[in-house]
Amino acid sequence: MQHQTRDLHQIVQPFRRRWWMIATIVLAITAGTYYYYKHQQPKYTASTSVFVRSPGSSPVAGTDPETDPSRRLQNEATLLQTQGVAAAVAKRLHYAGDPRDLLSWTTVAPSADSDFLTIDATTTDPQLSANIANGFARAFAALNANETKALLAEQQQTVQSQLAALPRTLANVNLRANLQTELQTLRLAETTPPPVQQINPATVPQSRSTAGPARNAAFAAVLGLVLACLLAVGLESFDRRLRHPVVEAEYGLPLLASIPFSRKAHAATRSGARVPVAMMEGVRGLRTMLEHGTGSGGAPHSVLVTSAVSGEGKSTLIKSLALGYFESARSVLVIDADLRRPMIHELFDAPLVPGLSDVLRGAIPLSDAVQQVQPGNLEPAIGAHDAPVLHVLTSGSGISDPAALLGSDAFGSLLTTAMAEYNMVLIDSTPILAVSDAIPVATHVDAVVVVARSDYTTRDAAQRCRQALQRLKDVNVIGVVANAVREESELGRPYYVTASA
């Protein structure tokens, strides 16, 4: 059930993250549709039916009773929508405009199981719609009646001519009798009902045939919601940034902690104040994971914190974690091994020089380079007999080849000395994918922690970082920390908040 809940949560997340885009699209489409139809004149549709007699019942010569009924009706519907019929309708209605306008307002649909044609006329005037529908029906019926009458007259004249030219001899008796019978049949055909008759004349419609603006707007809102959701899914598929639920899978490492996003984090870490409560709970969780060990090797005493690329908050996390250890009455040394773009001296408000590079070059002893810093108003744990200390070893003077200096035996000796004097040594380093400085440092520490910033690190960077870490032998990469997680639902509501927070 929990797995299903997580899967459902991941499905919903793209829509939660882009709710503003979805809402904007839906509101824009709905408002635009309502405005458009609000300013459109309502349309009215009038309908009438036309009965087309089967050719098999017609006495007129030349008709084909074997014609497919559906094809025959379709032919009649096509003939009804010709310009000749439209011109006759325009004349009947005294319409001064282009007769082709009448055709654009009219539709003819043949029936699939009967000999009827349905004529629909749609305009903004209900009376005009009824007049056009009836006009087409009557004009088509009249046209067919005139054509039938003319054809009957022509056939009668032909038969009469044949009789007049046939001598009255005994040999022609039967032939003359047949011609006289055919002539009588043609005369009787003039009294039969016309081949096309209007059934159920169109009446003036009392209600509009098109939906109102509110109904169209509601339909547009549903359609807009579907389109906006599809757009959100499409953007999500093209978005290569990592987010909290997939950090563990992309890095192939256990998720040690999730640090929520806080707008106060940047200001707090540079002012010496305590870490914001929203972040501190996540930092305490990370500290607990490290204290109790994350593998068979037990709790590490030295931890390298790195990331795939710059800007993921590893330096800020190191200060927060150092304050977390100070809070639990542990002595901590923070080493800035990022000799290219150092940040620790700024975060702890400490001088940049002397520092790590000066110690490694033998210019100054370690004890003289380590600086004690004030951890703001954060108090150590109650009951600590010895006052804990928080010390920082900044990066020191600039050098031309940081990787060579960090890979020297001097750094290993420095780290051994530091681990003997402090409960925890936290090391800041360069990003894995930027330069190779972090690699020699990783071979000396007990554990390596990778920081991944939510909505910042890309999937490509995560995969490259994962491959780079997998190539390192004898390096204990214990897990990944998801930093700056914005989705509150992904972290869950805090169990409690202490009174001192």
N, C-alpha and C positions, 0 to 999 in steps of 0.2 A: 504493500500500500504506500509506503514511504517512497519507493522507487517511482511508482506511478505519479505520486504527488510532485516529485522533482521534475519528472518529464513534462507534466502539465505546466508546471511553473516556467520551465524553459521555453515552452511553446508560447506562453502568454507574454514573456518578457519583451519581445520585439514590439508588441503593441503598447506595452506600458512605457517603454522608453520613447516611443514616438507618438504618444497620445496627443500632443499638441498639433502635430502634423495631421493626424487622422481627424481631429476635431476641426481644424481649419478647412480641410478639404470638404468634409461633410457640410459644414456651415456655408461654405462658399457655393457649393453645388445646390444646396437646398434653397438658399436665398436667391441665387440667380434664376433657378427654375420658377420659384414663386413669383418673382418680379416679372419674368417673361410672360407667364400665362396670366398674370393679373392684368397686364396691359394688352392682352389679346382678346379680340371679339369672340364671343361664344359661337360655335358652329352648330348647325342643325341639319339632320339627315332625314330625308323623306324617301320611302321605298314603295315600289310597285312591282307587280309580276306580269310577265308576258307569256302567254301560252303559244307554243309553236307546234302546229299540227304536223303529225308524222307524214312523211312523203308517201307512205304506203296507202294512206286514205285519200290521197289527192287524185282526181281524175285527169289532171293536167299531164300531158305527155312530156316526156323528157326528165321526169323525176326518177331518182334512184332509190328504191325502197331498201336496198341492201347496204346503204351508207351507215357507218357506225353512228349510233345515236349521240354519243358524247362528242364525237368529232363534228357531227352536224350542228349540235347546239353551240359548240365553240365557234364554228363558222358564222352562225347567226349572230352571236355576241360580237364578233369582229365586225360584221356588216353593220350592226347597230351603232358602233362607235366610229362611223366614217364621217367625213366632212359634209357629205351630201345630206345625211340625216341631221347633223348639227345645224346646217343651213336652214333646213325645213323647220327645225325647232325654233331657231332664232326668228324666223318669219312669223311663226305662230305666236311667239311671246312678244313680238315687236322689240326684240333685243337689238340695240344699236351697236353693240360692241362686236368684237371678233368672235365668230361662232366657235372657234377653237377653245375659247374660254369655257364654253358650256361642256366641251369634252373633258376639260381638266377637272371639272367639278362632278363628273359622272363616272360611275363604275358599273360594269355589267358582269354578273356572275352566273354561268350556266349551272343548272342543277345536275347532280351526279346520277340521280335515280328517277328523274321525271323529265317532261318536255317543257319545263318552265325556265325562263330567264328572269333574274332579279335585277332590277335597276335601282341604284342608289344615287341620290343627288345630295351633295353636302355644300352648303353656303352659310353665310352669316345671317341670312334672312330666311326664316322658316317658310314663309309663303312662297318665296322664290324657289326654295328647294323642292317643294311640292309641285310647283308649276313645271320645273325642269324635268323632274322624274316623269310626270304625266305627259309632258311634251315629247320626250323621247319615245315613250311607249306608243303614243298615238301616231307620231310621225313614222315610226318604223312599221306599225300596222298598216297605215295608209299607203306607205311605199310598197309594201308587199302586196296589198290589195290591188293597187294600180298595175303593178307588174303582172300579177295573175290575170287581171282583166284584159290587159293588152295581149298577153300570151294566148288566152282563150279566144280572143277576137281574131288573132292571126291564124290560129289553128282552124277555126271555123271557116275562115276565108279560104284556107288551103284545101279543106275537105270539099267545100262548095265548088271550087275550081276544078277539082278532080271529078266531081259528079257531072259538072257541065261538059267536061271534055270526054266523058265516057259514053259511047253510043248505047242507045237503048236496044240492045240485041239480046237474044236468048242466052248467048254465051256470057254476057256480062250481068246477068240477073243477080247472081250471088255476090259478085264484087260490089255492085251498086247497093245491095242491101246492107253489106258491111259498112260502106261509107255513110249511108243514111243513119245506121245505128250509132256510128262514131260521132256524127254531127249532132244527133239527139243527146248523146252523153255530154258533149261539150256545152250544149245549151242548158242542160240541167246543172252543170257545174257552176253556172253563173248564179244560181240560187242557193248554193251551199255556203256555209259559214266561211269567212275569210281564213287564210292559212295562219294568220297571226292575230291574236286577240289579247287585249289588255284585261288582266284579272286583278281585282282589288286595287282600284285607283289609289294613288298616294294621297294622304291627308296631311294637313299642316301639322308638323311635329310640335308638341307642347313643351318638350324638355330638350336641353342641349345634348348633343351626341359626344362632345368632348368632355373629358374630366375637368373639374375645377382646379384652380391654382393650388388649393390646399392638398388635394389628392395627388396631383402631379408632384408637388414638393415632397410629400411623404415618400412617394416612389423614388424620387431623385435622392432622398436622404439614404434610403436603403442601398441604392446603386452606388452612391458616393462612398458609403461605408465599406462596401465590398471592394471598390477600387482602391480606397485608401489603405485597407488592410493588405491587399495584394502588393501595393507599392511599398508598404512597410516591410513585408516579407522579402521583396526584391532588394530593397536597400540593405536589409540585414544580411542577405547572402553575399553582397558585395563589400560589406563592412568587415575589414580584416582585423579590427581591434579586438583585443581579448576582454572578456568580462568574467566576473567571479565564478560562475558555474563551470566554466571550461578551462580555468587556469590549470587545475591539477592534471587534466587529460592532455593539454597541449605541452606542458613541460615534462610530463611523465614522472612527476615527483609528488610526494605526499603534501597536502595542504596543511601547513603548520598553524596558520592564523589568517584571519580576515580583518584588516584594519579599515574601519569606516572612514569615509571622506569627511573632513572637517575644514571649514573655511578659516578657523582660528589656528590651525596647525602651523602654518607658515610663520605667523606673528609670534606664537608662543615659543617655538623653538629658537627664535632669534632674540628673545627678550629674557630668557632665563626663567620664565614662568613655568608652572606645571603644565604637563600635557593635557589637552582638553579631555574631559571625561569620556566623550564618545570614542576617542582613540585609545584612552588608557586601558579600557577593559580588553580591547584586542591585544594591546601590548602585554598586559598581564597574562593573557592566555598564551602568547608566544613564549614569555619567560617561563611559564609553568611547563610548557612542552620541552624547553631546553633543560630545565632543572631536573626533570624526571627521565631525560634521555629519550631519543627517538629511534634507537636501534640497539644492537647487541653491545655496542661500545660504551654505553652508559652516558651520563651527562657530560657534554663537552665543556672544557675550560677556556677554549679559544674558538671564536666564531668569526668567520669572514662573511661579510654581507656584501653581495654584489647584485648585479642586474644585467639584463640583456643590453639595454641602451641607457643613455643618460636621461635624467628627468623623471625617473620612476620612484624617487623618494627614499632611496636607501640611506642617505646621510641623515635625513630626518628620522627615519625608523631607528637608526643606531642611537641617536640621542634619546629618543623615547624609551628604547629598551634599556639604555644605561640608567635612566631615571627610574625605570621599573626595578632594576636590580638594587639601586640605592634605596628604594622604598622598602625592599625586603632585607635591608641590613647586610648587603654584600658589598665588598670592595670591588670597584670596577676601574679598568683602564681602557680608554678609547683611543685607538691608534688610527691616525689618518694616513692610509697607505696609497691614497690617490695623490700622487706627486705631480700630476698635471693640472688638475682643476680641484684643488683642495677646498673643502667646505666646513670641516669640523671646527676650525678656529673661529669661523663666523657664527656657527650655531651655538658654541659655548662661550663666545665673547672672550677668546683667549688670543695671545700673540701668536703670529704665524711662525716666528723664529725665536729661539731654536726649536728644532723638531726632529722627526724621524731621519731625514736625509743627513742631518748633521751628526747624529749618533752613529749611523751606519758608516760614515766616512771617518769616524774616529775623532771628530772635532770637539765632541763634548760627551761626557758620560750620560748614561740613560737617566740616572737619578737627577741630574741637573736639567735635563730636557723635559721631564714630565712636569706638568702643571696641574695644580689642584684648582678645581673650579667650584663655584657656588651653584648648587642645584635649585636655586629659587627658593620658594617657600614650601618645598616638598620635604616632609619629615620622614626619618627612618622608622622602621617597624618598632613598635613598643616592645620593650624587654631586651633590646640589643645592649650588651654590656660594653662592647667597644664601639665607639662611634665610627660608622662606615665612612669611607672616603670615595670621592669621585675624581679621577685623574684623567688627564688628556695628554696625549702625545701628538702634537700637530705635525703637519707634513714637513716643515722646515724649509731650508733654502732650496731654490730651484736647481735642478740638475738636467743634464742632457740625455742621459740614458736611464730612466727610472726602472725599466725591466731588469737590467743587469744588476742594479743595486739591490732590488728586492729579491733577486734570486741568489744573492751571495750568502755565504755561511754566516756572515755577520747578522743578517736578519733572523736566521734560525736561532742563533745564540741569544739575540735580543728577545725573541718570543719566548724562549725557554725561561729566561730570567723573569720576564713579566708574568708568566703563568705561575711561577713559584711565589710571587709576591701578592698576586691579586686573585680573588675568587673567580673573576670573569674578565677575559680580554676580548673586546669587540673591535673588529678591524673593518674600516671602510676602504673600498678599493675602486678601481676604475671599472666601467662596464665591460662585460665579457667580449662583446662584439666590437667595441670601439678600439681597444688596444690589448696587448697581451700582458699587461702589468699584473693582472689579477691571477694569472696562472701560476707563477712561482710562489705567490703568497698562499694559494690554495693548498700547495703541497706541504706546508708547514703547520697548518691549523688543524684542530680536531674536527671541525665541521664547517660546511659551507651552506649558507642560506641565500636563496635567490629571491629577489623582490620583483614582483610583477604588478605594475600599476593598471588598475581596471580602466577601460575605455581609453587607454594610451598605448600600451604595448601591442604590437601587431602579431598576428599568428605566425607570420614569416619569421619575425625576430625571435619569437618563442621557440620555434622549431630549430632555428640555427643555434640558439643558445643551448638547447637540449643536446644537439649533436656535438657542440663544442665541449660540454661537460662530460658527455659519454666517452669522449676520446681521452680524458684525463685519467691516468691510472693512479691508484692509491690515494684518491681524493674522496673524502666522505661528504657527498652532497646530500644533506638530510631532508631537504624539502623546500617548498616555495611559500612565500607570503603574498597574499593578495592585498594590495595596498589601494587606498582611496576608493573603496567600494561604495558606490552611491546608492544602490538599490537597498532600501531598508528592509524589504521583505526577504532579501537573500541572506541577511545576517540574522534576522529574527529580532524580536523585541528583547531588550536586556532583562535578565532575570530580576535584578534589583540594582539600585544605585545607592551607594553608601552615603551616609549623612555628611561626611567630610568632603565628598565630591562637589 
